[in-house]
């Protein structure tokens, strides 16, 4: 029984990545109708369908490897292989797609989403629940407005953040000065309790330095940026916006486990919450 070698599978994958779906469908139709034992005629028919040089090169390489490593396979087998690979690739893109997010100089004028745009997109899209984790929070009026709108439409908002008191003064401003009671009284807010933080030999505490947001358990934003005016407009910051349920749920489960273990505690129950 003839099998598909790793080399042949690599070329099949390359063709499905290079050639657009509509053109790939035309190639598959030709392969399905091809007669056994006509590799040169088949190759010619396939290449005639390809207007771009990179597509022709990819398909030409595939046919050459096919004939050398699996010449017993007919056109129908190759058509099925291409169709299967294309389907798997489409599903993969649907299940895991990601966008680079950037704030700062962009001399190449790359089409990159800004940090504030990505975060606002998640907040405005949220319908059920929203998790936001940040080290510093200060002077972000547009994000505050978007959060208020999300809360008003019934979104359950949870915030995990650092505070000046819990961090022994590592940050100058707490959440209250930015969010105010209008948000903090209508959300679940958590901090990393001092008693749960590791310390070094000099007794210095670790910091809650993670920055991310999760929307409806489906969309995950991981960023270097704090929720501050400078991070949104002046700094060089980089992140990634990931559309994937599994990764989003992993972040939620991690935060939930920290809450269950009392590593993260309700900010409103602490003496310094105001």
Secondary structure, 3 states (H helix, E strand, C coil): CCCCCHHHHHHHHHHHHHCCHHHHHHHHHHHHHCCCCCHHHHHHHHHHCCCCHHHHHHHHHHHHHHHHHCCCCCHHHHHHHHHHHHHHHHHHHHHCEEEEEEECCCCCCCCCECHHHHHHHHHHHCCCEEEEEECCEECCHHHHHHHHHHHHCCCEEEEEECCCCCCCCCCCCCCHHHHHHHHHCCCEEEEECHHHCCECCCCCECCCCCCEEEECCCEEEEECCCEEHHHHHCCCEEEEEEECHHHHHHHHHHHHHHHHCCCEEEHHHCCCCC
